[in-house]
Amino acid sequence: MSSATMDSALWALGRGTGVVALVMFTLSLVLGVVSRSGRPLPGLHRFGTSDLHRTAALTGTGLVAVHLASLLFDPFAQLRVVDFVVPFLASYRPLWLGLGTLAVDTLAVITVVSLLRHRLGPRVFRVVHWATYVLWPVVLLHALESGTDAGTTWFRALAAVCATAVVVAVGWRLTPSYAERGWSRHPRRAA
């Protein structure tokens, strides 16, 4: 395989994994909002919804790892290892790549806390898990301004669909009647 072919493959892999990671994180966020408090989705029980939410988040995390590795080895990306850890140091579009770095750092913290959920307790997990509401718009801004496809019509349309899905889910969640709908817990009665 020639060097040019390998460079093109790394570029395509980095590009594709970044786009699909955005879709997976959007799906995960929407599922997390919609299934809050154990509410099931049509056709899925609440545990199925929870598993789908977790799978989408882990898939997005894996795609980000591949995204970073492929861009690290892509000579045209001109990224250094420090650019993946310390934000706003990149030579190319430092603000937008810095947002990507902040997203990766936040994603790492969320992932570690999620894996240690049972040791850290529900309060710590909940507080850190809420960081996903900050993570998602940072990821979207990074994608809209630093990616190769950022200015294309198809990507702008995809980003608009993702943003609309999140806004609708969060808007629905914030409606006053949300607490009155769906599944609710009832304490056990003493026999």
BELKAHU-V953419 format. One record per helix or strand of 3 or more residues. SS is the DSSP state (~ for helix, > for strand). FROM is the first residue (numbers start at 1). LEN is the number of residues. If there is no record, write none. Layout:
# BELKAHU-V953419
SS/FROM/LEN ; SS/FROM/LEN
This chain:
# BELKAHU-V953419
~/3/32 ; ~/36/3 ; ~/46/28 ; ~/81/4 ; ~/94/22 ; ~/117/4 ; ~/122/8 ; ~/132/15 ; ~/153/21 ; ~/176/5
